[in-house]
Amino acid sequence: MMIVWIVKNWRLLVVLAVVAGLVALGVAMRGAVDKPVIASAKADASAARGVTVAVQHARTVEHRVAASDAAASTDYQKGLEDGKTQLQGALDRLGAALRLRDQQLAAARAGNLSTAAAGPGRRDASAPADFLAAHGADAERLAAEADEVTRQLTACQVILANDRAVH
């Protein structure tokens, strides 16, 4: 009975044998081709992981430097504002000192105050020294400019130190 079935279905058996042969050939070729391909893929994946780690490290460093530079910039901007406030305060104090000196000198001239109490800059009832009146505000502004240059230099030093620490 088996032989009858084989004779009747010989074409089916041939097709099955051909399919089995092709499957066996594919499995054999896949094993030969896949090993180098898999090894290459693993090497590529390992290299990609290395690049990913390097990029993540570079981004971390970049973020740290950017945060540090932003902090230096914020400090610099705050210093600018503080410098303007300090300069205005110094100019106001200078103006007040000059007004007070002028009032004391006027009182001394009127005889309401001794010339010794009229303040420094007068000797033997001589004319007061007018350096403060003539150049005091200029000197304060010059000092404020020097402070500004110092703030700029400090900010540059912070940025350079951060850059050198990275590289």
Secondary structure by P-SEA (a helix, b strand, c coil): caaaaaaaaaaaaaaaaaaaaaaaaaaaaaaaaaaaaaaaaaaaaaaaaaaaaaaaaaaaaaaaaaaaaaaaaaaaaaaaaaaaaaaaaaaaaaaaaaaaaaaaaaaaaacccccccccccccccccccccccccaaaaaaaaaaaaaaaaaaaaaaaaaaaaaaac
